Each structure stands twice: as C-alpha cells, then as structure tokens.
Amino acid sequence: MERKSWTVEVDGTEHEVVLEWTYWGGQRKLSLDGQLVHKSTIPMRWSSTQPFEIDGRPAVVRTRPRRMMSAWFVIDLEVDGQTVKPNAGAARWEIDDTGRETAAA
C-alpha cells in the first residue's frame, strides 16, 4: 500500500492528512489526525475523489494517473479550494513543479 501525507494548518491548528492507497487493488484509506474518515475498495479505479472536512472546512483528496497506463500518479489535497503541498517521501507519486515525474528519496 502506497502512502502520501500532508500537514495543514486550519484556524491555527495543525492537522495531518494521510492517504493509503493500492492502485491495482483499489483500496483507499483516508485519515485525518489518525482517525479514519474514508475507506473504500474499487479495483482498477485509478482516479478518485474523497471529499471530507477539516474543522468544518471543505477538503478533498484527488488521485489520477499522470497519463494513460502510467504507474505515476498526481495526488492532490485541497482545503478551502487551495492546494496543500505534500510531505516528502511518497515514492511513485512525486511530480515536481514543472510536471516532470521524479522518484522520491
């Protein structure tokens, strides 16, 4: 299972959002501050959207392949319509600011 995380501050409080995901098996687990907020299994569904709230603010995690049949994915977290920069260390999912695929350290 792959893992991607974000640290986001909402109204002065820091929160951790974590997505654990298998792209072949379609399992998704989305946690906020260690508490499960979404769980689903839909095999071979590479694109997904998981809306949730952080302290009453709208948030959404989106996954999509970088291109057709690619093992590289763009995974975004938005809070109040603003994209949040991910924490480092998500191999296979890292896309730099120019859109190039890069391997995480």
Backbone torsions as a table, in degrees:
resi	resn	phi	psi	omega
1	MET	NA	128.5	176.8
2	GLU	-79.4	159.0	-177.9
3	ARG	-139.6	135.6	174.0
4	LYS	-136.2	140.0	-177.8
5	SER	-135.7	158.0	178.1
6	TRP	-136.9	147.1	170.4
7	THR	-114.7	123.8	-175.3
8	VAL	-133.5	141.5	177.4
9	GLU	-104.4	128.1	177.4
10	VAL	-126.9	120.2	179.5
11	ASP	50.9	42.5	176.4
12	GLY	82.4	-0.6	179.5
13	THR	-112.1	129.1	179.7
14	GLU	-84.7	136.9	-179.8
15	HIS	-130.3	151.7	174.1
16	GLU	-114.1	127.8	176.1
17	VAL	-110.7	131.4	-179.1
18	VAL	-130.6	129.7	172.8
19	LEU	-111.9	123.1	171.5
20	GLU	-111.3	133.5	-166.6
21	TRP	-154.9	137.2	169.5
22	THR	-113.0	119.4	-175.7
23	TYR	-76.0	-27.5	177.1
24	TRP	-80.1	-43.9	-177.5
25	GLY	-82.8	-15.8	176.9
26	GLY	75.4	13.5	178.7
27	GLN	-80.8	135.1	177.8
28	ARG	-134.2	133.1	174.6
29	LYS	-131.8	121.7	179.5
30	LEU	-115.6	124.4	-178.3
31	SER	-121.6	146.3	174.6
32	LEU	-122.9	118.1	-179.8
33	ASP	52.6	40.6	176.8
34	GLY	82.3	-2.1	180.0
35	GLN	-105.6	129.0	179.5
36	LEU	-64.9	125.7	178.7
37	VAL	-115.5	-13.7	177.7
38	HIS	-157.0	137.9	174.5
39	LYS	-145.5	131.2	177.9
40	SER	-153.9	160.1	174.6
41	THR	-137.8	113.8	175.8
42	ILE	-138.4	96.4	-176.5
43	PRO	-55.6	141.8	175.8
44	MET	62.7	17.0	175.3
45	ARG	-95.8	97.2	-173.2
46	TRP	-81.8	-29.9	178.4
47	SER	-99.2	139.7	178.7
48	SER	-156.4	161.6	176.6
49	THR	-137.0	125.6	177.0
50	GLN	-122.0	98.2	176.0
51	PRO	-79.4	147.0	176.4
52	PHE	-160.5	-176.2	179.2
53	GLU	-126.2	146.4	172.5
54	ILE	-120.8	111.7	-177.2
55	ASP	49.9	43.4	178.0
56	GLY	80.9	-2.0	179.4
57	ARG	-94.2	139.6	179.1
58	PRO	-67.9	135.3	177.4
59	ALA	-139.2	155.3	178.4
60	VAL	-152.5	138.6	171.3
61	VAL	-108.8	128.6	179.4
62	ARG	-120.3	137.1	173.8
63	THR	-122.3	141.3	175.8
64	ARG	-159.1	148.1	177.5
65	PRO	-66.9	146.6	178.5
66	ARG	-61.4	-38.5	174.3
67	ARG	-156.4	171.5	-177.4
68	MET	-53.9	130.8	176.9
69	MET	60.7	27.3	179.6
70	SER	-93.5	142.9	173.9
71	ALA	-87.2	1.3	177.8
72	TRP	-99.0	138.0	-174.8
73	PHE	-128.4	150.0	171.0
74	VAL	-100.9	121.0	-179.2
75	ILE	-122.4	119.7	-176.0
76	ASP	-121.7	144.5	168.1
77	LEU	-116.3	129.6	173.1
78	GLU	-121.3	136.3	174.5
79	VAL	-126.8	125.2	-175.7
80	ASP	53.7	35.3	177.6
81	GLY	79.1	2.4	-179.6
82	GLN	-106.8	130.8	178.3
83	THR	-71.1	136.0	179.6
84	VAL	-105.2	131.9	179.2
85	LYS	-69.1	133.0	-179.0
86	PRO	-74.5	159.0	171.2
87	ASN	-71.1	155.3	-179.3
88	ALA	-69.2	158.3	169.6
89	GLY	100.4	27.5	179.4
90	ALA	-107.9	81.2	-179.0
91	ALA	-55.5	147.5	178.2
92	ARG	77.5	-15.6	-176.2
93	TRP	-112.9	-3.9	-173.1
94	GLU	-76.2	127.5	175.3
95	ILE	-126.6	125.4	-178.7
96	ASP	-79.1	178.5	-174.5
97	ASP	-64.4	-17.8	178.7
98	THR	-93.7	-1.3	179.7
99	GLY	91.2	4.0	178.7
100	ARG	-80.4	143.8	176.9
101	GLU	-77.2	132.7	178.5
102	THR	-136.1	147.5	176.3
103	ALA	-85.2	135.3	178.4
104	ALA	-76.0	152.7	179.7
105	ALA	-76.1	NA	NA
